[in-house]
Amino acid sequence: MSKLWGGRFTKQTDQLVEEYTASIMFDKELAEEDIQGSLAHVTMLGKCGILPAEDVEKIKDGLYAVQGMIRRGELEYTIQNEDIHMNIEKTLIDLIGPVGGKLHTGRSRNDQVATDMHLYLRKRVVEFVGHLIKLQEALLDQAKKNIDTIIPGYTHLQRAQPILFAHHMMAYVSMFQRDLERLQDSYKRVDILPLGAGALAGTTFPIDRHFVAEQLGFGRVYENSLDAVSDRDFILEFLSNASMIMMHLSRFSEEMVLWSSTEFAFVELDDAFCTGSSIMPQKKNPDVAELVRGKTGRVYGNLFGLMTVLKSLPLAYNKDMQEDKEGMFDTVRTLQGALQLFAPMVATMKVNTDRMRQAVNQDFSNATDIADYLVNKGLPFRQAHEVIGKTVLYCIQNKKYLLDMSIEEFKTFSSLFESDIYEVLQPEQVVNARNVYGGTASNQVSEAIARAEQVLAQSNEWLQEYAEKSK
């Protein structure tokens, strides 16, 4: 089979070279985008008078026929045709004859593949915004259902201060909102058209790049042809954003694993998101959470892999840049799977409020409030801190908690203690005492939920607008 570019060469490519350099095994995932870009390109060639109308219509009909073959799974990809572009072009020529070869007028595979990836990632960015919205909705629903549920708050994985479970859920809403906003911001750097840059210097044909951008819905056109074919920043930015999303999912996964253990028993994950053991019938393993936590590493690896590929490449295109796709596709699949599973896993999670309350009642997470109590009575904080440290030590030595102490026992540590200390130590009082913007007090968390719902509505508006643009 002769190569579409074979005129310069006097002998066939070595079979091992063909196998080693071919990318069709993975870049066939760009088939729809390649057809989409080619349809816009050939339409422009006709509009600019570069190709006659009859050729344009024949090529477009042929491209639609190839698209049908792709969708029906009838297109046979071969490594002899190297990549998705040449597989499609060769099939087109087989279908409509030599006129199919005119499709490549005024473009290069360098600007063609860059365009395909911009089209591909533009769709994925919008999809991931949608997935994050669904996850936030699930978190908000859990927060609203558990607005009165108190859970130990931790630092160093040691019980620190009681907080509302809803407050904990809202922390993740905030995390994923930042992720969502990063994706939204990155969209404008994905939404740039490289096509028309040629191999590196543009083209001698009188093309209209802005017309193609309008056809494909791109907001901008690359200003510099060298940059257009060399730029992979938009992929790096996506991989970076995906890494942070996975990092947040991994942190949440760790808490899911801990909370669903017998030692914590704060939550129970739905059976649909757990698996069992082949030899221990009592087991219910949080495998989805564990696997999300584990797969975070491969997403990090894809980011660092591409950064390493690009770090010393001269302008413009180099074959090394073929390595930009597999990691991108893998990250898309990995992140998509994680987000699609996480939202329903959170939505169906059962919260053990009684166990959480028991945990709060059997710890010293209300100790800070005693210190604040003494400070309000005039004792310097450092002295109050020492008093409470000794009080907690006394309780530990006597196997009791702060609310178990009598007022006489309290007074042995400070004469400032009065009977109102018992009200101060109640978990609800401890929580609601943090009545500052962003705090864990019930009214503050309720207001945070209301604000988040407004932001979520705006995110949905963005999603609807840009989903239409990115079709």
Secondary structure in CASP SS format (residue, H / E / C, confidence):
PFRMAT SS
TARGET T0000
AUTHOR 0000-0000-0000
METHOD secondary structure of the structure
MODEL  1
M C 1.00
S C 1.00
K C 1.00
L C 1.00
W C 1.00
G H 1.00
G H 1.00
R H 1.00
F C 1.00
T C 1.00
K C 1.00
Q C 1.00
T C 1.00
D C 1.00
Q H 1.00
L H 1.00
V H 1.00
E H 1.00
E H 1.00
Y H 1.00
T H 1.00
A C 1.00
S C 1.00
I H 1.00
M H 1.00
F H 1.00
D H 1.00
K H 1.00
E H 1.00
L H 1.00
A H 1.00
E H 1.00
E H 1.00
D H 1.00
I H 1.00
Q H 1.00
G H 1.00
S H 1.00
L H 1.00
A H 1.00
H H 1.00
V H 1.00
T H 1.00
M H 1.00
L H 1.00
G H 1.00
K H 1.00
C C 1.00
G C 1.00
I C 1.00
L C 1.00
P C 1.00
A H 1.00
E H 1.00
D H 1.00
V H 1.00
E H 1.00
K H 1.00
I H 1.00
K H 1.00
D H 1.00
G H 1.00
L H 1.00
Y H 1.00
A H 1.00
V H 1.00
Q H 1.00
G H 1.00
M H 1.00
I H 1.00
R H 1.00
R H 1.00
G C 1.00
E C 1.00
L C 1.00
E C 1.00
Y C 1.00
T C 1.00
I H 1.00
Q H 1.00
N H 1.00
E C 1.00
D C 1.00
I H 1.00
H H 1.00
M H 1.00
N H 1.00
I H 1.00
E H 1.00
K H 1.00
T H 1.00
L H 1.00
I H 1.00
D H 1.00
L H 1.00
I H 1.00
G C 1.00
P H 1.00
V H 1.00
G H 1.00
G H 1.00
K H 1.00
L H 1.00
H H 1.00
T C 1.00
G C 1.00
R C 1.00
S C 1.00
R H 1.00
N H 1.00
D H 1.00
Q H 1.00
V H 1.00
A H 1.00
T H 1.00
D H 1.00
M H 1.00
H H 1.00
L H 1.00
Y H 1.00
L H 1.00
R H 1.00
K H 1.00
R H 1.00
V H 1.00
V H 1.00
E H 1.00
F H 1.00
V H 1.00
G H 1.00
H H 1.00
L H 1.00
I H 1.00
K H 1.00
L H 1.00
Q H 1.00
E H 1.00
A H 1.00
L H 1.00
L H 1.00
D H 1.00
Q H 1.00
A H 1.00
K H 1.00
K H 1.00
N C 1.00
I C 1.00
D C 1.00
T C 1.00
I E 1.00
I E 1.00
P E 1.00
G E 1.00
Y E 1.00
T E 1.00
H C 1.00
L C 1.00
Q E 1.00
R E 1.00
A E 1.00
Q E 1.00
P E 1.00
I E 1.00
L E 1.00
F H 1.00
A H 1.00
H H 1.00
H H 1.00
M H 1.00
M H 1.00
A H 1.00
Y H 1.00
V H 1.00
S H 1.00
M H 1.00
F H 1.00
Q H 1.00
R H 1.00
D H 1.00
L H 1.00
E H 1.00
R H 1.00
L H 1.00
Q H 1.00
D H 1.00
S H 1.00
Y H 1.00
K H 1.00
R H 1.00
V H 1.00
D C 1.00
I E 1.00
L E 1.00
P C 1.00
L C 1.00
G C 1.00
A C 1.00
G C 1.00
A C 1.00
L C 1.00
A C 1.00
G C 1.00
T C 1.00
T C 1.00
F C 1.00
P C 1.00
I C 1.00
D C 1.00
R H 1.00
H H 1.00
F H 1.00
V H 1.00
A H 1.00
E H 1.00
Q H 1.00
L H 1.00
G C 1.00
F C 1.00
G C 1.00
R E 1.00
V E 1.00
Y C 1.00
E C 1.00
N C 1.00
S H 1.00
L H 1.00
D H 1.00
A H 1.00
V H 1.00
S H 1.00
D C 1.00
R C 1.00
D H 1.00
F H 1.00
I H 1.00
L H 1.00
E H 1.00
F H 1.00
L H 1.00
S H 1.00
N H 1.00
A H 1.00
S H 1.00
M H 1.00
I H 1.00
M H 1.00
M H 1.00
H H 1.00
L H 1.00
S H 1.00
R H 1.00
F H 1.00
S H 1.00
E H 1.00
E H 1.00
M H 1.00
V H 1.00
L H 1.00
W H 1.00
S C 1.00
S C 1.00
T C 1.00
E C 1.00
F C 1.00
A C 1.00
F C 1.00
V E 1.00
E E 1.00
L C 1.00
D C 1.00
D H 1.00
A H 1.00
F H 1.00
C C 1.00
T E 1.00
G C 1.00
S C 1.00
S C 1.00
I C 1.00
M C 1.00
P C 1.00
Q C 1.00
K C 1.00
K C 1.00
N E 1.00
P C 1.00
D H 1.00
V H 1.00
A H 1.00
E H 1.00
L H 1.00
V H 1.00
R H 1.00
G H 1.00
K H 1.00
T H 1.00
G H 1.00
R H 1.00
V H 1.00
Y H 1.00
G H 1.00
N H 1.00
L H 1.00
F H 1.00
G H 1.00
L H 1.00
M H 1.00
T H 1.00
V H 1.00
L H 1.00
K C 1.00
S C 1.00
L C 1.00
P C 1.00
L C 1.00
A C 1.00
Y C 1.00
N C 1.00
K H 1.00
D H 1.00
M H 1.00
Q H 1.00
E H 1.00
D H 1.00
K H 1.00
E H 1.00
G H 1.00
M H 1.00
F H 1.00
D H 1.00
T H 1.00
V H 1.00
R H 1.00
T H 1.00
L H 1.00
Q H 1.00
G H 1.00
A H 1.00
L H 1.00
Q H 1.00
L H 1.00
F H 1.00
A H 1.00
P H 1.00
M H 1.00
V H 1.00
A H 1.00
T C 1.00
M C 1.00
K E 1.00
V E 1.00
N C 1.00
T H 1.00
D H 1.00
R H 1.00
M H 1.00
R H 1.00
Q H 1.00
A H 1.00
V H 1.00
N H 1.00
Q C 1.00
D C 1.00
F C 1.00
S C 1.00
N C 1.00
A H 1.00
T H 1.00
D H 1.00
I H 1.00
A H 1.00
D H 1.00
Y H 1.00
L H 1.00
V H 1.00
N H 1.00
K C 1.00
G C 1.00
L C 1.00
P C 1.00
F H 1.00
R H 1.00
Q H 1.00
A H 1.00
H H 1.00
E H 1.00
V H 1.00
I H 1.00
G H 1.00
K H 1.00
T H 1.00
V H 1.00
L H 1.00
Y H 1.00
C H 1.00
I H 1.00
Q H 1.00
N C 1.00
K C 1.00
K C 1.00
Y C 1.00
L H 1.00
L H 1.00
D H 1.00
M C 1.00
S C 1.00
I H 1.00
E H 1.00
E H 1.00
F H 1.00
K H 1.00
T C 1.00
F C 1.00
S C 1.00
S C 1.00
L C 1.00
F C 1.00
E C 1.00
S C 1.00
D C 1.00
I H 1.00
Y H 1.00
E H 1.00
V H 1.00
L H 1.00
Q C 1.00
P H 1.00
E H 1.00
Q H 1.00
V H 1.00
V H 1.00
N H 1.00
A C 1.00
R C 1.00
N C 1.00
V C 1.00
Y C 1.00
G C 1.00
G C 1.00
T C 1.00
A C 1.00
S H 1.00
N H 1.00
Q H 1.00
V H 1.00
S H 1.00
E H 1.00
A H 1.00
I H 1.00
A H 1.00
R H 1.00
A H 1.00
E H 1.00
Q H 1.00
V H 1.00
L H 1.00
A H 1.00
Q H 1.00
S H 1.00
N H 1.00
E H 1.00
W H 1.00
L H 1.00
Q H 1.00
E H 1.00
Y H 1.00
A H 1.00
E H 1.00
K H 1.00
S C 1.00
K C 1.00
END
